[in-house]
Amino acid sequence: MADTKEVQRLIRQLSHDKPWLETEEEATKRRCKAASALGELGDTSAVPHLIEALADSDWHVRKYAAGALGKLGIKKPAKPVVSVS
């Protein structure tokens, strides 16, 4: 099982918030790496955060979040990703 502190650190990095010194591109790379690492660690406590990342404004982050969910064995998110009006 993954280290809880490491998982929590990666979940914070997955957040859309970016430090003021970070460019948008750097923030996107950070979120993608965090999503990927969460999938590799195999800790299912990250699932709600990865599902939330499926609605990220950047398609790269959505792609990595979907890949991480797949690695965790999640085939279908618990809530709709896209709202249909």
N, C-alpha and C positions, 0 to 999 in steps of 0.2 A: 504494500500500500504506500502511496505517496506521502511525503512529509506534509502535514497540514499547513505549516507556515509557508512552504513553497507554493502550495496550491492557492492559498489566500493572496500571496504576493502576485501570482500570475493572474488571478481574477481581478485584482486592482489594476494591473497593467492592461487587461482587456477592456477596461472602461474607456469611454470615448473622451474623457477629460484629458487634456494635454497640458503639460507644464508650459509656462510662458516662453521658455527657451527652445521648445521643440517645434519643428516645422510640421505642417500637415502630413507631409510624406513620412517624416520620422515617426509621427504618431500612428500612422497606418501600419508601418513596418512593425512597430512595437505591439500593436494589437494583433497582427497576424502571427507574430512569433509566440505571443502569449496563448492564442487559441491553439496553435499547433502543439505547443508544449503541454497544455492541459489535456489534449487528446493522448499524447504519449504517456503521460503520468498515469492515466487510467482511473482517476478518482472521480466517481460519479457525482460528487458534491458540486462539480463545476457545470453540470448539465444545465441548470436554469440560466446561468450566465452565458453559456454558449448558445442557448436557444434565443436569449435576448440579443446576442450578437448577430443572429441571422437577419435582424432588421437594421443592421448598421448601414449608414449612408454610403459606405465604401464597399464595392463588390468584392474586393480582395479579402476584406475581413469576413464578409459573409461566406466566401468560399472556404477559408480556413476554419471557420466555426463549423460549417457543415462537415468538413473532413474530420474534425475532432469528434463531433457527435457520432460519426460513422465508426471511428476507432473505439468509441465507448460503447458501441452496440446499439445506439439509439437510431432507430429506423425512421421514426415519425415524431416530430416535435409535439409536445403536449398542448400547444396552443397554435392557432394559425399565425403564419409568418407575415402574410400579406392580407390586409383587409380588403374585402371585395364590397364595393358600394353599388 
